[in-house]
Amino acid sequence: MNFCKSSILAILSSAAALMIGATTVQAAPIQSITYNSGAIEQLYYGQSVTIGSRYDWNTISFAFDMQGGAGFEAYSAGDLYILTEDFLGTADDLSTSTSGFLAVSTGYEDGFWTFDRDVTLLADHTYYFAMGAREDATATTLFGGALPGVAPFGNGGALNSLFTGNSLDFALNGEIVVPTPVPLPATALMLMAGIGSLGAFAARRRRNG
């Protein structure tokens, strides 16, 4: 009898684990700021972003806006670095050895910088996106505004060539790292059938005993 109880408990535990383990990911924009209140022209740009979500995100892509009030047109060029702390250097100073380095872009997709899938941005943390130096750099006009409550990249001043004095318009996309549990109906039914068989076996042992 104790064997049957133990077996039933084991199967129930397995069922719960399987149903919790079956998950899906949800892809969606984390944050998009499109104030379009001013045009900014320079070689390199940077922007701080606070992840205001209950969930961590990975599969990150990021782009600035170069169309302004007419709509969002993704802009990306060269390498984009993600840092976990503010940066007061120049674009030439950015590397994998930069203090607070988290990741550097691996390519482009539809005008967005892309990163390795496992690069994770944590909920309620602030990150700093900064363009690295490149040989073919030319001044580019992007859009943004200095509105309250949106932090610009860097602390300003001549030390930071990436600082614009504005919060740039941008789009940041990703997938939720902590997915929503989805049950597996077929597996659950099979496990329930197994539990039923063990219950019937236990009943027969009681009758025969």
C-alpha positions in Angstrom: 0.0 0.0 0.0 2.8 2.3 0.9 4.4 1.5 -2.4 1.3 2.5 -4.3 1.0 5.8 -2.4 4.7 6.5 -3.1 4.2 5.7 -6.8 1.1 7.9 -7.1 3.0 10.8 -5.4 5.9 10.3 -7.8 3.7 10.4 -10.8 1.8 13.5 -9.6 5.2 15.2 -9.1 6.3 14.3 -12.6 3.0 15.6 -14.0 3.5 18.9 -12.3 7.1 19.2 -13.5 6.1 18.4 -17.1 3.2 20.9 -17.1 5.3 23.6 -15.6 8.2 22.9 -17.9 6.1 23.3 -21.1 6.4 27.0 -21.8 6.1 29.6 -24.6 8.0 32.8 -25.1 6.3 36.1 -25.8 8.0 38.6 -28.1 7.1 42.3 -27.7 8.6 45.8 -27.5 10.0 46.6 -24.1 9.9 50.3 -24.6 9.6 52.8 -27.4 10.1 56.6 -27.0 9.0 58.7 -29.9 8.8 62.3 -28.8 10.3 63.6 -32.0 10.7 67.1 -30.6 14.1 67.9 -32.0 16.7 66.9 -34.6 20.2 66.0 -33.4 23.2 65.7 -35.8 26.5 64.0 -34.8 28.7 61.1 -35.5 27.9 58.8 -32.6 25.0 58.4 -30.2 24.2 56.9 -26.8 21.0 56.3 -24.9 20.2 55.0 -21.4 17.1 52.7 -21.1 15.4 51.4 -17.9 13.7 48.1 -18.3 10.3 48.8 -16.7 8.9 45.3 -16.8 8.3 42.5 -14.3 10.3 40.2 -16.4 13.8 39.9 -17.7 14.3 40.0 -21.5 16.6 38.4 -24.0 16.8 38.2 -27.8 17.4 41.9 -27.8 17.3 44.3 -30.8 17.7 48.0 -30.7 17.5 51.0 -33.1 17.4 54.7 -33.0 14.9 56.8 -35.0 15.9 58.9 -38.0 12.5 59.9 -39.4 11.0 62.0 -36.7 7.4 63.1 -36.8 6.8 61.2 -40.1 7.2 57.9 -38.3 9.9 55.6 -37.0 12.8 54.7 -39.3 15.3 52.4 -37.8 18.9 53.5 -37.7 21.9 51.4 -36.8 25.6 51.6 -38.0 28.8 50.1 -36.7 28.8 48.3 -33.4 26.5 49.0 -30.5 27.6 48.3 -26.9 25.4 47.6 -24.0 26.9 48.7 -20.6 25.6 48.3 -17.1 26.9 51.6 -15.9 27.2 55.2 -17.2 30.0 55.9 -19.7 31.9 59.2 -19.9 34.4 58.3 -22.6 34.4 58.7 -26.3 33.3 56.2 -29.0 37.0 55.2 -29.5 37.1 54.1 -25.8 34.4 51.5 -26.2 35.5 47.9 -26.1 34.8 44.6 -24.4 37.1 45.9 -21.6 35.0 49.0 -21.0 33.8 49.2 -17.4 30.3 47.8 -17.2 30.5 46.0 -20.5 27.6 43.5 -21.0 27.5 42.8 -24.8 28.3 44.1 -28.2 26.0 43.8 -31.3 26.5 40.8 -33.6 24.8 42.1 -36.7 21.7 43.8 -38.1 18.1 43.0 -39.0 15.7 45.4 -40.7 17.8 48.4 -39.5 18.1 47.1 -35.9 21.2 46.1 -34.1 20.9 42.5 -32.9 22.6 40.6 -30.1 23.3 37.0 -29.0 20.1 35.5 -27.8 21.4 34.9 -24.3 22.2 38.6 -23.7 19.7 39.3 -20.9 18.4 42.7 -19.6 17.1 42.5 -16.1 13.8 44.0 -15.0 14.0 47.4 -13.1 17.7 47.9 -14.2 19.1 50.7 -16.4 21.4 50.0 -19.3 23.5 52.2 -21.6 23.5 51.7 -25.3 26.5 53.3 -27.0 27.8 53.4 -30.6 31.4 52.4 -31.1 33.8 54.2 -33.4 34.0 53.2 -37.0 36.1 54.4 -40.0 33.2 55.3 -42.3 31.4 57.4 -39.6 29.6 60.5 -40.9 27.3 62.9 -39.1 23.8 61.5 -38.9 20.6 63.3 -37.9 18.4 61.5 -35.4 15.4 62.6 -33.3 14.6 63.0 -29.7 13.7 65.5 -26.9 14.8 66.6 -23.5 11.5 65.7 -21.7 11.3 65.1 -17.9 11.5 61.6 -16.6 13.5 60.2 -19.5 17.2 59.9 -18.8 19.7 60.9 -21.5 22.8 58.8 -22.0 25.8 60.0 -20.0 26.2 62.8 -17.6 26.9 65.5 -20.2 29.9 67.7 -20.7 32.8 67.7 -23.1 34.1 64.4 -21.8 31.4 62.4 -23.4 31.2 62.6 -27.2 28.2 60.3 -27.2 26.0 62.5 -25.0 23.5 64.6 -27.0 21.7 66.5 -24.2 18.5 64.8 -25.3 16.7 61.5 -24.9 16.8 59.9 -28.4 13.8 58.2 -29.9 14.5 54.5 -30.0 12.9 51.1 -30.2 14.0 48.2 -28.0 12.6 44.7 -28.6 13.0 41.3 -26.9 11.5 38.2 -25.6 10.4 37.5 -22.0 12.9 35.2 -20.3 10.5 33.9 -17.7 7.8 32.3 -19.9 4.1 31.6 -19.3 3.5 28.0 -18.2 1.5 26.0 -20.8 0.1 22.5 -19.9 0.7 19.6 -22.2 -2.8 18.0 -22.5 -1.7 14.7 -24.1 1.0 14.1 -21.5 -1.3 15.1 -18.7 -3.9 12.6 -19.8 -1.4 9.8 -20.0 -0.2 10.5 -16.5 -3.8 10.7 -15.2 -4.4 7.3 -16.8 -1.4 5.9 -15.1 -2.6 7.2 -11.7 -6.0 5.6 -12.4 -4.3 2.3 -13.1 -2.3 2.5 -9.8 -5.5 3.3 -7.9 -7.3 0.3 -9.4 -4.3 -1.9 -8.5 -4.4 -0.7 -4.9 -8.1 -1.4 -4.7 -7.6 -5.0 -6.0 -4.8 -5.5 -3.4 -7.2 -4.4 -0.6 -9.9 -6.8 -1.8 -7.5 -9.7 -2.2 -5.8 -8.9 1.1 
